[in-house]
Amino acid sequence: MAPSNAKRRKLEHVSSGEDDDDSFAGFSGSEEHSSESAQTSVNAEAVGQDSAQGLGMDDGGIDEDPAEEPESTVHLEQAVARASREEQAIVNGAAKTAQPKQIPMANKISYSRSYESGTSKSGLFKLQVDDMLERVRPRQGKRKAAAEAALHRLKQTIEQIAPRPAQSVADAERALFKEKIVIPFPDPRPSKDVLYKLEYAKPANITVVGSHVLKVASAVRPLLQIDMVVQMPSHLLQCKDYLNYRFFYKRAYYLACVAAALSGAHGDEYSVSYSSMHDNVLLPVIQVRPTSKTSSVADKPAKATAWQIDIALSAADDVFSAEKLGMSKNCVRKNDEQVKAHDSPTPLYNSSLRTCMLMKAYLVLQHKAASSCAAYRDACLMGSLWLESKRLGSSISRGGFGNFEWGVIVALLLRGGGPNGKALLGPGYSSYQLFKATLQLLALQDLRKKPLVVGEAKSFTGSSEWPVVWDAERSHNVLYKMTDWSYQALQSTAKRTLAALGDQHFDAFDSTFTTPVSSRLLNHDCLIELAHATLAESATAKRERSSPLLSDLYAVLRRGLGDRVDEVDLHVPSTPDWNIGVARPPPSTGSVTVGLRVDPEHAHRLVDHGPSADNKAEAAAFRAFWGDKAELRRFRDGSILESLVWATEEAGQLVVEQVCRHLLGKHFGAQVEGSARFVGDECIPLLRKANGIAPFQPLMEAYKQLETDIRGLEALPLSIRQIMSADAQLRFASIEAPSITHGIKQAAPAAVTLQFEGSSRWPDDLVAVQRTKLAFLLKLGELMNDNVEAVQSRMGLENQGEDVSNQGFLDITYGNGAAFRLRIHHEREQGMLERQMKLKELDPKTKQTSALALASYKRGFVKGSAHTQAIAQLATRSPVFSGTVRLIKKWFASHLLSNHIPDEIMELFVARSFTQPYPWSVPSSTQTGFLRTLAWLAKWNWREEPLIVDMSGSGELKDVGYQAIRTRFEAWRKLDPALNRVVLFAASHVDHDGTTWTDGQPSKVVAGRMTALAGAAMQAVEAQSIDLDPASLFVSPLEDYDFVLHLSAAAFGSRKKSKEKGFKNLEVQNTADTSLVGFQPAVDFLTELQTLYGAAIVCFCGGAERKVIAGLWSPLTAPRAWKVNLQYATLPVKADSDVLAEIDKQSILKEIARLGGTLVDRVQINR
C-alpha cells in the first residue's frame, strides 16, 4: 500500500523503435461534424464515479491494550491519534486545492466538478495521476527544436524533387539502382512484363500527423518520433490499382524516389533507411535519424539527437471506392475481372490500403476531439502510459493496438457508439472517466462477437470473425491489425486493470501506469519457442492475416489444449529496418513464442474424454484432429468414448507439453515439433514432492486422527474446547513436505495448540498457571500411551528462567512416523499479563519480561493459529499456492536469510501475489507465482509502504480495518523513524497489529539485502528470459560474508548408518526411538551463537538448504577506546598515543569452532 503523502514516481519505459505508436495507423479525410450532445449512455458511476475514500483514520480501531508494548506504548497510541488527524487533513486539503489546468471555458465547470467529486477513485490516486500528467505532457526543448528543424529541411527537399517520367518496372528498378537505391516492393514482387508504368510527380500534399502534432506524445520517452505524410498525386493511380498489389508497387516506387532524394541531399547529416510501418510489410516507410556524426557534436547533448522522423506515403481519401475495399472483399485475384466463389476475403490487404487513404482524416477526427473535450489529450496520455507499461503497441509484433487505436476509439466514442447512435462518452468527462470508460469497453464487450459500429450500422458488411471497431463514416476497421490472440491478451489486460482500479484498498497507480509487464516468464506459465524458419506460409490458411500459418497454429493449440489453458498468446518478431541500398531482408530468423496461461485445475489431467463411439461424425473429426493418439475406451459407467491418455508428469514432461508436442507434430510436421523448445514450471524440480497440497495429506490425516484420539479420552480433568494447528507443515507451507512412512520419524514435529473449556479451578497466578499446564500435559501423555495404540508421548521443557512464559510441551509420535508438539492455550493468560504490566510498582526488568511473554503468547496461541487457518484455506483455494510458498522459502534459505525472516512473513509475501496480483492475474503455476513474488519484493518500498493482505477471499478486512492498520503503520514510523525496532510492517485480516512477526527482526541490513537479491533475480529474468536457469536464482556467493562455518551432516540430525550387521530386535528398537523428533542441532547451535556473540556477529543461516552459517562482524566492533566489560574478546592496539580495544576475531572463531565440535567441518575466513 502506498503512504498517505503523494510522491513523485519515476516512470520507466521500455526503449523501442516504435516509441510513438500513433504513427499514422489509419486516418480518414472527410471533415468532421460538430461533436454530439454530451448526453451519454454510460453510467457515470460505472465510468469512474468511484467514491473518493479519504485516507483519514479514526483514533480507535487498534485491538490491543496499551500494556502490550513496553515503555513506548503511550507514545505509540499518541502517535496513532496524531497520524490519523494529520492524514485526514492532508487528504481533505488536497481534494480542495487540486485543480485541473488549461480547461476550455465551455467544459470547465463539468470537468472540474467531476474531478473534484472523486471520479479519480481517491484523493491519493488523483494526486498521483495529476503529478504524472504534469511530467509527461509534451514540452518544448532542444530535442524537439532539432527534430522540427530537420522536419522543415526534409519537407523543402521533398518539394524540390524533380518528376520522373513513366517507365516500366524493370527500367524503374535499373534507374534507381544506379543511384544505389532499391525499391522496397512487397512480396510477391511485380512481374517485369506488367503493362502499367511507374511514375514520380510532385506530392499533392505534405503534412505532419500523429501524436507529436496532436500534443499527446509522452515527454519521458527516450525517442521523439514525428510522422510526416507525403500524399501521392491522384493522377498517378488508375481505377484498378487497388487490385493485386498495384497500389503498393506504385507506392513503393514513389517512396524509393523520395529516399533517393533525401539520401543525396542529407546523407552526411541524417541516416536514411527503410522500415515497415507497424510491421506491415505492405507499408514500407522511410526512417530519418541524425547520424553518429551529428550525435557527436559537442554542443549538442545526447538527448537533443534522440529523435526520428518517419515518412509515409498516402493517397487521396476518394481515390478508390470504399465499398470495393470492404472487409469481406477479395482484392488479390488471379483474374483482375473475376472473383471466384472460393476466394477468401483479404481484410489486412484492404485495410492497409484504406490506411493510406485515411491518414489525414483521422488527424482531423482527433484534433476535433481535442478541441471539443478538454480532457481528451490527458486521456490519450494516460492510455499511452498504460499501453507502454503493458508492452502493447500499434505494431503487429506488439498486438496491433497502440496509441493511435486508443486515441481514435476515444474520439469515436465522443461522437457515437451508444444506443440510437448517441455518443457513448461526453465532452465533460474527466481524463480518468475517459480512460476508465475505454478500458470498460475493451474489457467487457467482446468485439469479435459483437463489433462496435460507430455511425450507420448498415455500412458494416464484414464478418465478426476477428475484432472490429467499425468507423462507418470512414468505412474502416480500426482494429484491422489485431489477431484473435492479441485481442484476447488486450481484453485480459484491460480486465485486470479494471479489477485493480476497482479495488478500493489497493494502490492501483503503479500497476496501471508504471510497472512493466514485458517479461514473458512473468506473464505466462508455459512458453513454446518455435524457429521462425520452420513456420513457412501455408496455402491452406483459413484466412489472410499478418501470417496465415500463425492463425492456424493458434487455432490448433486453442482447440487441442481446451480447458487446460485460459489464454494462448503468440509473440512474433518485429520486422527489422534495412538500408535503402539493399533488398528487403528475408523473414526474421528469430523465433515465434507461444505463451500459455494454464488452468491449474485441469492442466494436469491425464485422460481426456472425446465423443461417443455412436456419434460417427464427431468421432471421425476427433480422430482426424488427434491422429493415432486417439483411442476407443470403455469406462466404468459403461460408456465407450474416444479418449486421449497422457503420461504422468513424473516421466519428465508436463501434460501441457505432451499435448503441444503432439499437436505440432500432427498438424505442422516433425520439423516444427523437433525444433520446438518448451519452458514451463522449470522450478518444480527444485522441490521434492511439489504436486500441490497432496504431499501434505498423510500428515493432515494423522492430524485428524490426533484430534479424534484426544477428544476420545474420557479421563481428562476438563473437556476439550478446540484443537488448533499452528505449524507451517499443517498449512501446506514447509519447504520439505513431511515424510510420513513407517520406520522414518518426522524430523520436525508439527505444532498444535490445545484449549480446554473454561473453569474457575484455574489458578490466578501466572506461575501457577504454567505449572498447571505442565500437569495437564503429563496427564494427557499418560492417557494417550494407555488408550491409543502405537503412540509414544514425550514431555519437553522450554523457556527456562522465564516463569511467566509457557514452560512445556508434549511430543506425540505415531507409529507411522507422524509427530506433533502440543502446547496448552489458557485464554486468561493474556489478561493476567496485561494487568501485571500495568502495576506501577513493577520494576522495568519484570515489566519487560512480561511484555515479551505477552508477545510470545499472542504469536504462539492467538495469531499463529489464526494465521495457519488462513494460509491453509488459501492453499486449498489456489492449487499452486503451496508450491509457491515452499519455493519462496527455499529462496530465502538458499540466500541464508531464513533465520531473519519468519515463516509467517514469507507466507504473507506470497499471499499478496495471490490476493493482489495486479498487474497480472492470480498465478496459475508455481514458477509464475514465485517470480511475481520476487518482482514485488524487488520494488516494495518497505520504508514507506505497509504490507496488508486480506486472505479471506470474501473481503473480511473492511475499510475500518485497513484504516486502523495504516494509522498504526504511520504511528510506528513516527515513533521509530530510524527503523531500529520495526523494519517490515506486515498485517493481515487475522492480524491487524502488523508487528506480530517483525518486532525486532529483520534488521534494515537484512531487509536491504532481501530487496537487493530480489532485484538481482529480476535483472537475471529480464536479461536471460527463456534461457534462464531457475536454479541460478538460488545461488549467492559466500564471499560476501566475513566468515563462513561449513557444517557437517550431523548438524542437521543425520546419523551415519552402521555398516555392521546387527540383531533384528535391536533394529526394531532403534526404529521406535523418538529421540530424533525435533532434534535440530544446527538450530540449537545458531541460537547459542546468537546468545554468546550477538553483540559482535550477525549470523546468517539457511538450514538444510545450504549447510553453512555465515557471519558479518558488527560495525560496533570497530576499534574503540579501551574500557572494561566489552561484550566480546578484544586485543589492545596502540594508535598514536592512545590504546584502542580491537575485537579478537581469531580467538572468537576458534571458540566457535571448539563450541561446535563435530558440527563444524571447517571455517572459511574471507576477510
Summary of the structure (lengths in Angstrom):
residues: 1167
radius of gyration: 35.4
end to end distance: 40.3
largest distance: 112.5
contacts: 3834
relative contact order: 0.08
helix: 44%
strand: 15%
